[in-house]
Amino acid sequence: MNSNYRLRLLQNISQKKTNQGFTLIELLVVVIIIGVLSAIALPNLLGQTAKARQAEAKSNLGSINRGQQAYRSEKGVFAPITPTNSKVGIKVAWQYYTPSETTTQSPTYYSFSAAAVPTYQNDIKNYASAVAQDNTGNFISVICESTGSAAAAGQVTPNTSYANIVATPCSVGNQVN
């Protein structure tokens, strides 16, 4: 009986395949699946990176507009702002954009623009913003975006009436944020 058991055990061991692995076809299928998934995911990732960089301009221009509203409420005029000097009490950091004041001091409105630095000009949009106050004391601020130059985003120069600021804040073909 013992020899019969050994014989069956040896037959069983000899019939089992050892060192089983993945076949070349299986490996190729996995590589193709990974390639397809990365081809789908990579453009989405790059788009999110551009949106994150553009958020810098939107956030900073929004802060400048809010600071101008507060300054005008206190002093009665809009304050001039340069990238190195801010009278409105805000500090903004610019990494992907070059900021510039697009108007001289005006009693009715103030505008500011942010142009993409040369490294990112083809990847991110340019922005321009304006803040104004009408005769009744209401403020409105707009941020325009453009795929063209910063000037194409609009040197936002709204008319003094509140209705015109809402109706035509940006250059034709640009988006209002």
Summary of the structure (lengths in Angstrom):
residues: 177
radius of gyration: 31.2
end to end distance: 88.1
largest distance: 110.1
contacts: 480
relative contact order: 0.11
helix: 45%
strand: 20%
